[in-house]
């Protein structure tokens, strides 16, 4: 199992960090604003 081989720790951590950073960026730029806008518009319409 390569996960347990100490030679692969840096590779796994670096790719994990890169993937997490990409997911965080995509989520904060594309996904989260749409849900925030939807939530705000729904809260405005329900308060009317």
N, C-alpha and C positions, 0 to 999 in steps of 0.2 A: 504494500500500500504506500503510494508516494506521499500521502499526507503525513505519515509518521517518519519519513526520512528527513533528517535535519537539513539536507542539502536543498530541499524544496521549500522550506519555510519562507524564505525571502521572496521567492517567486509567487507563492500562494498569497502571502500578505500584500505584495505590491499589486497583483492583479485584483485582489479583493478590494483594495483601496481605490483602484482606478474604476472598477465596476460600480462601487458604492458612490463615488464622486459623480460619475456619469448619471446614475439613477437619481441622485439628489438634485442635480442640475436640471434634468429633464422634468422631474416632478415639480420643482419650484418654478420653472419658467413656463411650462406648457399645461400641466395637469392641475396644479393647485389654483392658479388664477381663475380657471373656468369654474371650479367648484365654489370658490369664494364669491365670484360674481353671481352664480346661481343662488347661493345661500343668502346673499344680501338682497337680491331681487325678490326672493320668496318672503323674506322677513318684512320687506317694505309692503308687499301686497297683502300680507296677512294682518298688518297693523292698520290697514285702511278700513 
